[in-house]
Amino acid sequence: MDAEREDTQCLTVFWRAWNKVLADFTADPTYVFNPIRFILDEHHANFNSIKAVFGEAAVTRLKTCEFHYKQCVQRHQKTLPSKFRDEFESLALKVLEAQSQLECEVAASNMMSFCEDHTQPV
């Protein structure tokens, strides 16, 4: 997508325009884009715009690619004191590499605990 800004407002306009194009094309004014999954990079504007246009149920269908996930891990890792960086990376990769839903939930819970212990409230 070519846009002046890649923020929630621009992406929300994009998704609404895309739905209008599809509704016009199908001649069904109620038609909306309804994929099985949305594949996104880790930019929060993507998540926020899809939630705004498609609702809370669409959030459960959001996925990221491995490349962008690892890129995001590296970016956040740099914000931590050096003594915590390896632990953060290890926890993040356990979420990515989990082989079952239970393993993923445990890894995600461990990551959430780490984040609660190592981030400042805003």
MODADA-V398377 format. One line per field, one symbol per residue. phi: phi as a letter, one per 20 degrees, with the letter a starting at -180 (. if undefined). psi: psi as a letter, one per 30 degrees, with the letter a starting at -180 (. if undefined). burial: b if it has 24 or more other ideal C-beta (glycine too) atoms within 12 Angstrom, else e. A space follows every 10 residues. Layout:
phi=???
psi=???
burial=???
//
This chain:
phi=.dbfcdcgff ffggffffff gffffelcfe fcgbffbddc eeffffffff ffedngffgf decdefgfff ffgfffgfee ggfdfffgff ffffffegeb ffffffffff fffgfffcce fe
psi=kjlekileee eeeeeeeeee eeeeefgjff klkilelkkl agkfeeeeee eeefleefef gkllleeeee eeeeeeeffl keffeeeeee eeeeeegkfl eeeeeeeeee eeeeeefglk k.
burial=eeeeeeeeee bbebbeebbe eeeeeeeeee eeeeeeebeb bbeebbbbbb bebbeeebee ebebeeeeee ebbeeebeeb eeeeeeebbe bbeebbeeee eeeeeebeee beebeeeeee ee
//
